Amino acid sequence: MTLESIMSCCLSEEAKEARRINDEIERQLRRDKRDARRELKLLLLGTGESGKSTFIKQMRIIHGAGYSDEDKRSFTKLVYQNIFTSMQAMIRATETLKIPYKYEHNKANANIVRDVDVEKVSMFENPYVDAIKSLWNDPGIQESYDRRREYQLSDSTK
């Protein structure tokens, strides 16, 4: 019999409970310390559009558990928003760079896409799908895309 076990039989119920809680806290602290030693932290610096997020996503895919269904759904919304943001940027660029649309109906398509509030986009459906497809196939938008170094356009545009 140890001295500790002899002393514990003399403790009140409150003291025994306090000791049990203390022991549990100590065990958790030891686990946390062990886990912290195995955890690596990385400060990733870079300018806008330099690939920081892409790097982290790739590491998660290669070395992690991948993405949950909820993550994938949120990325779908983000992809739709990026499509609208990029097309709106190219529409503005065609105006700024004075690049004409080859197909007259794309002026109306440009207005449809321009009027979309990107923050509220959650689905990608008509008339937007047809408008964006038609705009993308217009030589004027293609020229705007080819001249993207003259204005800010996301690397993920094409």
C-alpha positions, 0 to 999 in steps of 0.5 A, a space after each residue: 500500500 502506498 502513502 497516496 492510497 492511504 491518504 486518499 481514503 481519508 479524503 472527503 468526497 469533495 476532495 476526491 472529486 477535486 483530485 479526480 478532476 485535477 488528474 483528468 486535467 493533468 492527463 489532458 495537458 500531457 496529451 496536448 503537449 505531446 500533440 503540440 510537439 508533433 504539430 507543425 506551423 507554417 507562415 506562408 507569405 506571398 502577393 495576391 494571386 501568387 498561389 498561397 491558397 492553392 498550395 494549402 489546398 494541394 497539401 490538404 488533398 495530398 497529405 490530408 483527408 481531402 474535402 468534405 461534401 460541405 467543403 465541396 458545396 462551398 467551393 461550387 459556389 465560389 467557382 460560380 462567383 469566380 466565373 462571374 467576377 472574371 467575366 465582369 472584369 473582361 467586360 469592363 476591360 473590353 470597354 476600357 480598352 475599346 475592344 468591340 464585340 464581334 457579335 452585336 447580341 453580346 452587348 445585351 449579354 454583357 449587360 446581363 452579366 454586368 448587373 449580377 451581384 457576385 456576392 449573391 451568386 449561388 447557382 449557375 443557370 440560364 440566362 447567365 450560362 448562355 450569356 457567359 458562353 456566348 460572351 466567351 466565344 466572342 473574339 472581342 472577349 478573347 482579345 480582352 482575355 489575351 490582353 489580361 496583363 493590362 488589367 487585373 484578372 484572376 489567374 483562375 479565369 481560364 
